[in-house]
Structures are given as C-alpha cells and as structure tokens.
Amino acid sequence: MYAALFFMEIVNTRGRVKKAKSVSAYIAAAPPAVRPRLRQLRQVIKRAAPRAVERISYGMPFYEYGGSGYKGRLIYFAAFKQHIGVFIPPRPSRGYGGLEKYRTAKSSFRFPLDKPFPYGLLGKTVKALVKQRHQRQQAAG
C-alpha cells in the first residue's frame, strides 16, 4: 500500500521521537529536496482558502474550513518517500477536474516527486471546495 510517512515525527536533541506540532515544523522536518514543494503547496492552499485553520491531524498538515471536526475537513497533505499525498475528504460538486489522473482512492491523490506538481489544478479544486462549503452554509441559514 503506501510507503510509511517518513518524517511525520521529529527527533529532538535527546534522541526521542515526537510528532510535529505545527505545519512549519512538519515542513522543516522534511528532506531538503521536498521542502520547497511542501512550502508551495501550503501557500496554494492558504491562498485558495485564506480563512481555513491550519493544524496537524493524523500527524500531517490539515486545513479546516467552515466547521470543526468531520464537517470542517477540507484538505490534508503528507510527504512520502516517492510522492506527496493529498487527501480531499469532501468531494467537490463539479468533481476533481484535472486531478483525476492522480487519484488512487476515493479521496486520495498521489503526486510523484519526479514529476511537476499541478499547483494550479489543486488551487482551483480547493477554491471550488471553499465556494461549495460557503454555499451550503448560506443555504442552511
């Protein structure tokens, strides 16, 4: 299945392992070659969903928008040995667009590290999710 996340945890100065407590710490713990992609991915998500709350959930960066818990889930991302995984729990009403070719499961996408990352497509998808969530909130009252 998936290769294990390889830097979900950070080794502190005493040799003990602890989980990253912030997205910045998660990115800082990533291998140097992956950090620029993770930083740019973070910027794309923040631009597309500026009011989203940034957290660590399940040991990976997570963005919550328009609610908390299950209803607020917007997008997760994680770095693996050979790809960056993006997990989009709510399905956009218009589908995933050009991201379909990266889809590996119901809401999981793999972006190989040896290929260009489709930041633009991902940004459009996150914007569509934010718009969809906003419309649902307005309709609910």
N, C-alpha and C positions, 0 to 999 in steps of 0.2 A: 504494500500500500504506500503510504507516504514515508519518506525518509524522516527520521526524527528531527524536530526543530533543533538546530544546533547552537543557538545562543539565547534561548528563552531564559536561561539562567546566567547569572553573572558570578564569577568567582571573586570574592572580596580578598583583601590583603592577607587575611588569616587562612586562606585556602578553603573557606566554607562557601557553599553554593547558596545563592539567594536569587529570587526571581526579580526581574526588572520591575520597578515600581512606577515608571513613567515611560512614555513613548520615547523621550530623549534618551533615557538610559538603555532602552531596548535597542535603539539605533546605534548608540555608542558601543554597545557590546557586539554588534555585527562585524563580520570580517570587513576590513577596509574596502575591498573591491565592491561590496554590496551596499555600503552606507550611502553613496550618492543616489542610488535608485530608491532606497527607502526614504531618504530625505525628500526627494522629488515627489514620490508617491504621497507622502504626508502633506506636502504643500498642495498637491492636486485635490486631495480630499478636503483640506481646510478651505480652499478657495471655492469648491463646489458646495460645501456645507459649512459656512462660516460660523453658524450658531451651534454646531454639533459639539458635544462634550467629548473630549479625548481622554481615554482611560486605557488601562491594561485589563484584559479579561481573558481567562484561559491562558495566561502567560503571553499574550500577544496584543499589539495595538488594536484598539476597538473605538469606534465612534458611535455615539448615542445621539439620537435626534428625535425630538417631538414626543418624548415619553421616557419612562425608565423601565428597566428590566426587559422582558421579551418584546414589548411593544416599541421600545426605543431603539432596538438594534438596527444599525444602518450598515456598517461595513467593518470587517476585520482584515488585517493583513499579517503575514508572517513570512520570514525568510527560511528557506530550506536549503539543503546542500546544492541543488541544481535548479531551483526555481523560487519565485516569490509566489506564495499562495494568497489569493484574495477570496474572502468569503462574504457573500452578499445574501444575508438571510431573507430579506423581503424581495420578492420578485417585482421588478419594475412593470407597470401596467402595459407598457409597449414592448416588453421583452428586453433582452440584453444587447440587442443590436449586434455590432461587430465583435462583441466579446464572446459570442457563442463558440467560436473555434478554439477558445482557450478553456472552455467549460469541461470539467472532469466529473462532476456530480451535480446534484440538484442545485446547490448554491455555491459550488467551489470552482475556482478558476486557477489555472497554473500558467505562470508566465516564465518561460525558460530564461535563465540568466545569460545564455549565449545569443539571445535574440533581442531586438529592440522592444522596449516596453511601450504598450499603447496608452500612454498617459491621457491623451485627448479622449479616447473612447471611454476610459474609466471615469474621467471627469464628467463627461456627458451622462453617463449612467448614474453617477452619484447625484448630479443635479436633477435628473428625472425622478430619482427616489425621494429627494427633498421636496420637489414640487408635488409629487403624489401624496406624500405624508401631509403636507400643508393643506392640500385639497380635502383630504379625509378629515383633518381636524376642523376645518371650516364647516364641512357638511355635518359634523357631529355636534356642532354648537358653539 
